């Protein structure tokens, strides 16, 4: 039987424990703080992002994994594996997918690139599903076919604590930023067709907004894959994480609840306090 590697880029926001347990390998996107360049998940943390933004009042820049980095990654791992299935952040958000695709062309069909059409642990959910299928004994092509269908069934949404990062990144107006701060408005954002789109505005204390956000998800998604759910956050306080965990247990029936902190690339765009619930829907 062919030996298959499941790999992904660091925007999947999977913990080191999960990566090691499931044998998943990663490629790193890049984060630029001024003139200094770092590798996501390697030598930079979300706190470095927050400190930089506070000092400079500007957002970091992020860049894709290069074609050469992908070529080296695939070549190295094909010494050990017969095939590689690699997942990337949505092609609408980064050139990472296209770079991976171009690099894969050099390996005669041994490498397949899956444009996840998602980001963060929405992408991670697909990676873990591929690992589940691999454990079940599915073939290289069977896993690829299933992933191409499943990537359109991932629920990815977040509630933003502050719109400051969205404002700095040109994703909301100064008026919207002012209104959000004055009236304690916390917008939710969702992935639709590979792109981020505004969904709903919650008003009031963050804890209450998050509770209402989970209740709305339960109303909207009555049928879902109960294998696992991710609570992914950008350095939220423990009491907020504990609250959302309890609300999810009350309104959903997941076998596995995973709590993960968003990596530096995702944090660079959403800001501190952002929190999302992500799972596969039917």
MIBA-632056 format. One line per field, with one value per residue (C-alpha): x, y, z; chain. Coordinates in Angstrom, 1 decimal. Layout:
N
px	[X, ...]
py	[Y, ...]
pz	[Z, ...]
tortor	[A, ...]
***
This chain:
282
px	[0.0, 1.2, 2.6, 0.7, 1.7, -1.0, 0.5, -0.7, 0.4, 0.5, -2.7, -4.5, -4.0, -3.6, -1.7, 1.7, 0.2, -2.4, 0.3, 2.6, -0.1, -1.5, 1.8, 1.0, 3.8, 3.6, 5.0, 5.3, 3.9, 5.9, 5.2, 7.0, 7.3, 8.9, 12.2, 12.2, 10.8, 9.6, 8.2, 4.6, 4.6, 8.4, 9.9, 7.0, 4.0, 0.7, 2.0, 4.8, 2.0, 0.1, 3.3, 4.3, 0.8, 0.7, 4.1, 3.7, 0.0, 0.4, -0.4, 2.3, 2.5, 2.2, 3.5, 2.9, 5.1, 7.3, 7.5, 11.0, 10.1, 7.4, 9.6, 12.2, 9.4, 7.9, 11.3, 12.4, 9.3, 9.0, 12.1, 10.0, 6.4, 5.0, 2.4, 1.6, -1.8, -1.2, -3.9, -3.6, -5.4, -8.1, -6.7, -8.8, -6.8, -3.2, -1.0, 0.1, -2.2, -0.9, 2.7, 2.1, 0.3, 3.2, 5.7, 3.7, 3.8, 7.4, 6.6, 4.6, 1.3, 2.8, 1.7, -1.9, -2.7, -6.1, -7.4, -9.2, -11.4, -11.1, -8.7, -7.6, -9.0, -11.6, -8.7, -7.5, -10.8, -10.2, -6.7, -7.9, -10.7, -8.0, -6.1, -9.2, -9.7, -6.1, -6.5, -9.5, -7.4, -8.7, -6.5, -4.7, -7.4, -10.3, -9.0, -8.6, -12.1, -13.7, -11.8, -12.8, -16.5, -16.1, -14.3, -17.6, -19.2, -17.1, -18.6, -16.1, -17.1, -15.6, -16.7, -14.3, -13.7, -12.4, -12.5, -9.3, -7.3, -10.0, -9.9, -6.1, -6.3, -8.8, -11.6, -13.9, -14.5, -13.6, -17.3, -17.8, -14.8, -16.2, -19.6, -18.2, -16.2, -18.9, -21.8, -19.9, -20.6, -18.9, -19.2, -19.2, -17.4, -17.9, -16.3, -18.4, -17.0, -13.5, -13.8, -14.5, -17.8, -19.6, -22.5, -24.1, -23.4, -23.7, -24.1, -23.1, -20.5, -18.3, -19.3, -23.0, -22.3, -20.3, -23.1, -25.6, -23.3, -23.2, -26.9, -27.4, -25.0, -27.1, -30.3, -28.7, -26.9, -29.1, -27.3, -23.5, -20.7, -20.3, -16.8, -15.1, -15.4, -12.8, -12.8, -10.2, -9.2, -6.7, -5.5, -8.9, -9.1, -9.6, -13.1, -14.3, -12.9, -14.5, -17.9, -18.0, -17.0, -19.9, -22.3, -21.2, -21.7, -25.2, -26.3, -24.3, -23.2, -19.6, -17.5, -14.4, -13.9, -10.5, -9.3, -6.6, -4.9, -4.8, -1.3, 0.5, -0.8, -4.4, -3.9, -2.3, -5.7, -8.3, -6.7, -6.7, -9.9, -11.3, -13.0, -14.6, -16.5, -15.6, -17.0, -18.1, -21.8, -24.0]
py	[0.0, 3.5, 5.5, 8.9, 12.1, 14.6, 18.1, 21.6, 25.2, 26.9, 28.8, 25.6, 26.6, 23.0, 22.6, 20.9, 18.1, 17.3, 17.7, 15.2, 12.8, 12.6, 12.8, 16.0, 18.2, 21.9, 24.6, 28.1, 31.3, 34.5, 37.5, 40.8, 43.2, 46.2, 45.0, 41.7, 38.5, 35.6, 32.1, 31.6, 28.9, 28.8, 32.0, 34.4, 34.4, 36.3, 38.4, 39.6, 40.8, 42.6, 44.3, 45.4, 46.9, 48.7, 50.3, 51.1, 51.5, 49.4, 45.8, 43.3, 42.1, 38.4, 36.5, 33.1, 30.0, 30.4, 28.0, 27.1, 26.4, 24.1, 22.3, 21.7, 20.5, 18.0, 16.7, 16.1, 14.2, 12.1, 10.3, 8.8, 8.9, 7.7, 10.5, 13.8, 15.5, 19.1, 21.6, 25.3, 28.4, 29.6, 30.7, 33.9, 34.9, 34.0, 33.0, 30.0, 27.6, 28.7, 28.4, 24.9, 23.9, 25.1, 23.3, 20.1, 20.0, 18.9, 15.6, 13.6, 13.3, 12.3, 15.5, 16.8, 20.3, 20.9, 24.5, 24.3, 27.3, 28.0, 29.3, 28.6, 25.5, 25.3, 24.2, 22.1, 20.2, 19.1, 18.0, 15.9, 14.4, 13.4, 11.8, 9.9, 8.6, 7.6, 5.6, 3.9, 2.6, 4.9, 5.2, 8.4, 9.1, 8.3, 10.8, 13.5, 12.9, 13.1, 16.2, 18.1, 17.4, 18.1, 21.5, 23.1, 21.8, 23.6, 26.1, 28.8, 32.0, 34.3, 37.0, 40.0, 41.7, 44.9, 46.1, 48.0, 45.4, 45.3, 49.1, 49.2, 46.6, 48.6, 46.2, 48.6, 52.4, 54.9, 55.4, 51.7, 51.6, 54.5, 53.0, 49.6, 51.1, 53.4, 50.9, 47.8, 46.1, 42.9, 41.8, 38.2, 37.2, 34.0, 32.2, 32.0, 30.6, 31.0, 34.6, 36.4, 38.1, 40.1, 38.1, 39.7, 42.3, 41.5, 44.2, 44.3, 42.7, 40.2, 37.2, 37.8, 38.3, 35.0, 33.1, 34.5, 33.7, 30.0, 29.9, 31.3, 28.6, 25.9, 27.3, 27.6, 24.2, 21.5, 18.8, 18.5, 16.1, 15.6, 14.1, 17.3, 21.0, 23.7, 26.7, 28.9, 32.2, 35.0, 35.0, 35.3, 35.1, 31.7, 32.7, 33.5, 30.2, 28.3, 30.0, 29.2, 25.6, 25.2, 26.8, 24.5, 21.5, 22.7, 23.3, 20.8, 17.2, 17.0, 14.0, 16.1, 19.7, 21.2, 24.5, 26.2, 29.6, 31.3, 31.5, 34.7, 35.0, 34.7, 37.0, 39.6, 40.2, 39.6, 41.0, 40.0, 38.6, 37.2, 33.9, 31.3, 28.0, 25.8, 22.4, 20.4, 20.8, 18.5]
pz	[0.0, -0.9, 2.0, 2.0, 3.8, 4.8, 5.0, 5.2, 5.7, 9.1, 8.7, 9.7, 13.3, 14.5, 17.8, 17.9, 19.9, 17.1, 14.4, 16.1, 17.0, 13.4, 11.6, 9.8, 8.4, 7.8, 5.6, 7.1, 5.7, 6.5, 8.7, 8.3, 11.2, 9.6, 8.0, 10.0, 8.5, 10.5, 9.9, 11.1, 13.8, 14.1, 15.4, 16.0, 18.4, 18.4, 21.3, 19.1, 16.7, 19.4, 20.7, 17.2, 16.4, 19.7, 19.1, 15.4, 14.9, 11.7, 10.8, 10.0, 6.4, 5.5, 2.5, 1.0, 1.0, -2.1, -5.0, -4.1, -0.5, -1.7, -4.2, -1.4, 1.0, -1.5, -2.7, 0.9, 1.9, -1.2, -0.1, 2.7, 1.2, -2.1, -2.3, -0.6, -0.2, 0.8, 2.0, 1.7, 2.9, 0.5, -2.9, -2.6, 0.4, -0.5, -3.4, -1.3, -3.2, -6.6, -5.5, -4.1, -7.3, -9.5, -7.4, -7.4, -11.2, -11.0, -9.2, -11.8, -10.0, -6.7, -5.0, -5.0, -3.7, -2.1, -2.1, 1.2, 0.4, 4.2, 6.7, 10.3, 11.9, 9.2, 7.0, 9.9, 10.0, 6.5, 7.2, 10.1, 8.0, 5.5, 8.3, 9.4, 5.9, 5.7, 9.0, 7.5, 4.7, 1.9, -1.2, -2.4, -5.0, -2.6, -0.1, -2.7, -4.1, -0.7, 0.3, -2.9, -1.9, 1.8, 1.6, 0.7, 4.0, 6.6, 8.9, 9.5, 11.4, 14.1, 16.4, 16.5, 19.9, 18.4, 14.8, 15.1, 13.1, 10.4, 10.3, 10.0, 7.3, 5.3, 5.9, 7.7, 7.7, 10.4, 11.1, 11.6, 13.9, 16.0, 16.2, 17.2, 20.0, 21.4, 21.2, 22.0, 18.6, 17.9, 14.3, 13.2, 10.0, 8.0, 5.1, 1.9, -1.3, -0.1, 1.0, 4.3, 4.5, 7.2, 8.8, 11.9, 14.5, 18.1, 20.7, 24.3, 26.5, 24.7, 26.8, 26.1, 22.3, 22.1, 23.9, 21.4, 18.5, 19.6, 20.0, 16.5, 15.1, 16.8, 15.3, 11.8, 11.8, 13.1, 11.1, 11.4, 11.7, 15.4, 15.2, 16.3, 16.8, 17.1, 19.4, 17.8, 19.5, 19.4, 23.0, 24.7, 28.4, 30.1, 31.4, 27.8, 26.5, 29.4, 28.7, 25.0, 25.8, 28.2, 25.8, 23.0, 25.2, 26.0, 22.4, 20.4, 20.7, 19.6, 20.5, 20.6, 21.5, 20.5, 21.8, 19.8, 19.6, 16.2, 14.7, 13.8, 10.2, 11.2, 14.2, 12.0, 10.3, 13.0, 16.2, 19.8, 21.3, 18.1, 18.7, 16.4, 16.4, 13.4, 12.4, 9.4, 8.5, 6.4]
tortor	[A, A, A, A, A, A, A, A, A, A, A, A, A, A, A, A, A, A, A, A, A, A, A, A, A, A, A, A, A, A, A, A, A, A, A, A, A, A, A, A, A, A, A, A, A, A, A, A, A, A, A, A, A, A, A, A, A, A, A, A, A, A, A, A, A, A, A, A, A, A, A, A, A, A, A, A, A, A, A, A, A, A, A, A, A, A, A, A, A, A, A, A, A, A, A, A, A, A, A, A, A, A, A, A, A, A, A, A, A, A, A, A, A, A, A, A, A, A, A, A, A, A, A, A, A, A, A, A, A, A, A, A, A, A, A, A, A, A, A, A, A, A, A, A, A, A, A, A, A, A, A, A, A, A, A, A, A, A, A, A, A, A, A, A, A, A, A, A, A, A, A, A, A, A, A, A, A, A, A, A, A, A, A, A, A, A, A, A, A, A, A, A, A, A, A, A, A, A, A, A, A, A, A, A, A, A, A, A, A, A, A, A, A, A, A, A, A, A, A, A, A, A, A, A, A, A, A, A, A, A, A, A, A, A, A, A, A, A, A, A, A, A, A, A, A, A, A, A, A, A, A, A, A, A, A, A, A, A, A, A, A, A, A, A, A, A, A, A, A, A, A, A, A, A, A, A, A, A, A, A, A, A]
***
